[in-house]
Each structure stands twice: as C-alpha cells, then as structure tokens.
C-alpha cells in the first residue's frame, strides 16, 4: 500500500515527524508531541493537534536547547 504523499510525488512525512517528537516539546493543553515553532524569529510554539499557541518559558527553552542540535537551538 502506498501513502498519499508518495502518490503525489512528495517525500514521506515519517522522518520529519519523528524528529519533531525528539525535541521533547509537548502541548500544555493536550500533551501531544506534534508541536512546531510559529516562525524562525518568533519564540512561540503551535500545537498541530489542538491549535494551542504559547510562548515557552525560560526552563522550556533551556530544556529544548539541551536536547536539539546546535543549529536548531533557540
């Protein structure tokens, strides 16, 4: 069985989604690991599942920077 991404000629989303989960950031409302930053210079995170957007605390930023690669740090 092929995925819709491969039918449309796009790369599968599995690797990127797995990397997002490795960041350790979870939504404070629904605790889903599918969280994305709002923008490159904006320090806000957005939950893909419930739509919650929030500004991370200093502790969350420090924990995030300890887990990710140097080029992905805030």
C-alpha positions in Angstrom: 0.0 0.0 0.0 1.4 3.4 -0.9 0.8 6.6 1.0 -0.8 9.7 -0.3 2.5 11.6 -0.1 4.2 9.1 -2.5 1.2 9.2 -4.9 1.5 13.0 -5.1 5.3 12.8 -5.5 6.2 14.2 -2.1 8.6 12.8 0.5 7.1 10.7 3.3 6.4 12.7 6.5 7.7 10.0 8.9 11.3 11.2 9.4 10.4 14.8 9.9 7.6 14.0 12.3 9.9 11.7 14.2 12.5 14.5 14.5 9.8 16.9 15.8 8.9 14.4 18.5 12.6 14.0 19.6 12.6 17.7 20.5 10.7 16.8 23.7 8.3 19.7 23.4 4.6 18.8 24.2 1.5 20.8 24.2 0.5 22.0 27.7 -3.2 21.5 26.9 -3.5 18.1 25.1 0.1 16.9 25.7 0.6 16.0 22.0 4.2 15.9 20.8 3.3 17.4 17.4 4.5 21.0 18.2 6.0 23.4 15.7 7.6 26.8 16.1 5.5 29.6 14.7 8.4 31.3 12.9 12.1 31.5 12.8 12.5 34.7 14.9 9.3 34.4 16.9 9.5 32.5 20.2 6.1 30.9 20.1 5.1 27.2 19.7 2.0 25.9 18.0 0.3 22.5 18.6 -0.8 20.8 15.4 -3.4 18.7 17.1 -5.4 21.2 19.1 -4.3 24.6 17.8 -2.9 25.9 21.1 -0.2 28.6 20.7 2.0 29.6 23.6 5.3 31.3 24.5 7.8 28.9 26.0 9.2 29.6 29.5 12.9 30.0 30.1 13.0 26.5 31.5 11.3 25.0 28.4 13.8 26.9 26.2 16.8 25.6 28.2 15.5 22.0 28.1 14.8 22.3 24.4 18.3 23.6 23.7 19.8 20.8 25.6 18.0 18.2 23.5 18.4 19.5 20.0 21.4 20.0 17.7 23.3 23.3 17.9 21.9 24.6 14.6 18.3 24.1 15.9 18.7 25.9 19.2 16.7 29.0 20.1 
